[in-house]
Amino acid sequence: METYPQLAVKDLIDVAGQTVRNGTPGLGHRVAAKDATAVARLRAAGYVVTGRTTVPELAWSGRTPGCGNPFDPTRDAGGSSGGSAVAVATGAVPVALGTDTGGSIRIPAALCGVAGLRPTHGSVPMDGITPVAPSMDTVGPIARTAAECLRIHGLLAETTAEIQPVDGIRVGWPSGLWGDRIDPEVLRLVEKVAEGLEIVEVELPVSRRHARGTGYTIMLFESARRWWAEYQEHPEGLAGRAIGQLRAGSQVSTSDYEQALKLAGEIRDEVDAVFTTVDALLLPTVPVTAAPHDADTVEVNGRTEDVETAYYRLTALAAVSGHPALSVPAGRTASGLPAGAQVVGPRGQEALVCSIGEAIHRTG
């Protein structure tokens, strides 16, 4: 009997004939008339959609309600593609589609001990996918390995590339992005998987100062522009955190948004410039391990930080710059919780990013 590879799809993405719910009680619900291009391309390659995965309301969270971490069910799976990461980590499917605006593929991949690829912005069509912030939105794979992520990305982007040796590759280490604001165990694991690479310390001063705030401003403004008026007409359509996010976004001025876009361009230029001296960047994906479900804050080297802020802090760079970024497992802490290593590369260089990620995964 012939078998077909199974695919889970985040519940922001159209699958013909199925209802898309966006994690909301009613806002943005639709019955898909046809597959999103991302789904259609994987179907054409033989994949069968076997499930839809949980997402927080409008994907507006780095935490996914109802998703327990596969390594400790009392803790987060991350978000907003938490359901997709859990589906892969538990073996329910070999591959799942997620979306990544500020870090929504990479955060849950890191916290759940799997691989997740945010592709170059614009490299995979976004039609049939509920938008969060179009200037930052991407769709990509979550799988067990970097090599599998690259293979799936090739199907999604209609490109062909293979994992290559990484001998002689120079990898930038932008430690200024995290400084001492990182769990020492997480840092130790990422440093360990970096040992087989040629590491070069690099500075990204504009990104360090502005990436998080810039990305957040853009997401707030663009999301509110799409959803705020509709929510006001149908307030029963939302019930949680997304309400506050849309309200905050409705108060972001056009001038502040335009200034954020200008800063995003400066961050993109800074990252492009660093790739003239190194081939890729390596950094932790998330500076902490998965937080307990009931925790609003985490301790980061003795300092208290909001969970969502901590999760997003190191994924913001590629989210704002538009460069491809991959999270791969870097091992587990003494308490058994996964940590992720993040590789960021030049635009269009998913093969390089995944090749480095595959080498890291073998080390971890």
N, C-alpha and C positions, 0 to 999 in steps of 0.2 A: 504494500500500500504506500503510495507516494505521500510524503509529508512536506509541509511548507513552513518556512520560518515565521514565527509569531512576532507580532508588533503591538505594543501598547502606545496609545496616543493621548497626550495631555488634553484635558477637557477645555481647551481654547481652540482646538484645531478641527476643521470640518472633515467629517467622514460621511460620505453620501448616505442619506436616509436616516442618520442619527441626530439626536438632539444635542446641541452644544449648550452647556449650562454655565460655563465661565466661573464655576464655584459660587454662583449667586442664587438667591431665592427666585430671581426672575429677570434681573437686568441683563439684557443682551442675549437672552435665550433665542435659539433659532434651530430649525430643522434644516440640515445641510442639503442643498440640492445636488451638490457634487463634492468630490474629494478636493481638499486643498492640494495644490501642486506637490507639496512635500509628501503627502500621503499617496497621491497618484503615482509618483515616481517610484516609491517603494513597492507599491502594489505591482507595478510593471516589472519589477525585479523579482516578484514571486512572494512578497511578504503578505501575510494575512493579518488583518486587524482583529485582535482577540479581546481587547479591553480598552476602556477609557480610564484615565488616571486622575486622581483628585488634585484640585488646585484651590488655593485661597481665592477669595473674591477678587475677580478681575486681575488675578495674578499679583495683587498688591501686597505681597509679604514675602519675606525670606523664611517663613515658617508655614507649614501646610497642616491645617487642622485635620485631625483624624488619622494622621500618619505617624506611627511610632517608628523610631529608629530600629533597623534590623538587629543592631548590636546591643540595644537596650531600649525596650519599648516604652520606658518612662521618659525617654528623651526625644528631642526633635529629629525629624528626618530632613529638615531644611525646606527651602521653597524658592520659587513657587512651583518648581517641577518636582516636588517631593514625592508625589505619587508615582511618577515615572522612575525616579531613582530607587524607590522601594521595590517596585515591580522587577527591576533588573537585579537588585541586590539579593532579593529573596529567591531568584530563579524562576519567577512566574513567567517571564519572557526574556529572550536574549537581548532584545533591543527595545528601547522606548524613545519616542519623540518628546522633546521638551522645548520650551522657549526660554530665551535669556535676554532680558532687557538690562537689568543691573547686576545680574549674577545668578539668575534663576535656574540655569543648568548646572553651573559649577558649584554653587553652594551645597545643594543636596547631594551631588556626586561626591564631594569631599566628605560630607558628614556620614554618608552611607557606604563609603568604601568602594565606589565604582568610578568609572571614567566618564567624563562628560565634556563635549566639545561645543564651545560657542564659536561659530564660523565667522569669517570676515563679514562685516555688515554689508548686506546687499548681495551676498553670493548665492543665497537660496531664496526663491520667491516666497513672499509672505502672504499671498492671496489665500483667502479662506481661513485666516488665523485672526482671532480677536486681538486688536491692537492695544498696547499699553502706551508706548511712546515710539512712533514709527521711525524717528531718527536714530533710535537705539535698538529696536526690536530685532531679534534673530530667532531662527528655529534650527535645532541641531539634535544630534543623537546622544543618548546615554547608553552605555554598553559596559561590558566587563573590562575591556582593554582599549588602549589608545589605538592599536592597529584596527580593531573593529570599528571604532569611531571614525577613523579615516576611511575605511571601506564604505561605511554608510554615508558619510559626507560626500564621497564620490558619486553615489547614486543620487543624492539630494541636489547636488550642484552640477551634475552631469559632467564630471571631470574624472580623470584617471590619474591616480598617484599611488605609490607604494611606500612602505616603510623602508628607510635607507639607513646605512651606518652613520653614526654621529661623530666619528673620529675627526678631530680637528675643529669641531664646532666650538665657538666661543659663546658662553652664556653669561649674560649680565645678571648681577645680584643687586637689586635696588633696595638695600636694607633700610634706607631712609624712609621708605614707605611705611614701615612698621616700627622701627626703632626698638624700644623695650615694651611696646604695647602688643605683646604676643605671649601666649602660653609657652613657657619654656620647653615643655614636652613636644608641642607642635613644631617649634623651631628646631629642636634637636632632630626630629624625624626628617624634616625637609633638608636640613644640612647633611644628614647622613646619605640621603639619596642623591645629593649633589656631588658626592665625593668622586664619582667616576667621570665628572665633566670638567672642562676647563672653565673655571669661574672667574669672572672679572667684576669687581665692584663698580657700580655705575650710580650716577645721581640723576634724579628726575624731580627737580625742585618745583616746577609748575604743577606737575601731577600730584606731588605730595601735598601741596597747599590746596589744590582746587578740584581734584577729580571727584571726590565724594559729593561735595556741595553742588558742583556743576551738573553731575548726573542726576542728582535728586531734583534740582530745579527743573531740568528738562523733562524728567518723568512726570513731575507734578503738573506742569503746564500742559503738556501734550495729552496726558490722560484726562485731565479735567476738560480740556477743549472737546474731547470726544464724548465724554460721559456725563458731565455735570448737569447739563440741561435735561437730559433724558432721566437722570435720577430724580431731579426736582419734580418732573411730571409723574414719576412712578417710584415714590420713596419706599414702597414695599419691596422694591427690587434688590435692595441691599440690606444687610443686617449687621455688618461688622466693621473692621478696620478700614475698609476701602472708603467708607463714608467720610471719615476724617481726612483721608488722603485727597479725595476729590474736592472737598471743601477747601483744603489748603491750596490745592492747585488752582482753584477758581480765583484765589486772591493773589496769585503770582502775576506781576505786571508784565506787559509785553516787553518793556525795556529791560526788566530783569531776565526775561527769557532770552532776549537777543544778546545780552551780555554773557549769559551762560553758553550760548552757541559760539560766541567769539572765543570764550575760554576753552571750549571743547576743541576748537580749531588749533589753539595754541598747544593743548595737550597732545593732540594728534601729531602736530609738527615736532614736538619734543620727543615723542616715542619714535617717530620716523628717523629723527636725527640720531638717536642712540643706536638704531639698527645700522648705522654706517660704521660703528665701532665694534658691535657684537652681533651675533646671528639671531639671538633670541633672549628672552628674559625668563628668569626663574624666581618665583616667590611663593609663599604659602597661599593656598586658596582662601582659607578662612583662618583667622588667627587664634581661634579657640576650637574646642570640640563641641559636640552637640549639647545644647542646654536642656535641662529638665523642662517638661511641658509647661509647668506652672511658674517658671522663672521669667521675670521681665528683664532682669539684668544678669550679667556674668562678671566674674572677677578676672581681670586681665592684669597679671603681674601686680596684684595688690590694689588695683584701681577698678572701680565699678563702672560698667559701660552697658548701655542698652543692648539687648540681644540683637535686635535687627541692625543696629549700627555696627556692631562688631562683625556680624556675618557679611555685611556688604562692603566693609572698609577696603579690602584688598581685591575685590572683584570689580570695583568701580573703574579702575584704570582702563582695561580693555573695553568695558561697556561704553565709556565715553569716547575713547580713541577709535573704536571700530575695528581694532586688530583682532585676529583669531586668538582664542585662549582655550586651553585645555586643562582640566583638573584630572589628575591621576592619583591613585592611592599611594601614600608615602609610608604606610605602616600604621600600627595602632599604639596608643599610649599604654601605660601600665594598667590602666583601668579597662583596657580593651576597646576603647573608642577610636574610630578611624580619623586620620588626618589626611589632607590632600595637598599635593604639590601642584602649582599652577605654572604652565608654560605659556608665554605670550610671544607671538612671532610677527614678522612683517605681513602686511595684508596680502592675502592670496596664498600664503605659505602654510596651509594646513598640514601638508605632508611633512614639512620640517618640524612643526610643533608636535605632531603625533609621533614622529620618529624619536624626538627627544623624550617625549612622554613614555614611549615604549621602553626606552633604555632605563628611565627612572623607575618604571613599574617593576622591571626585572630586579633592580637593585633593592627596592622596597620590599 
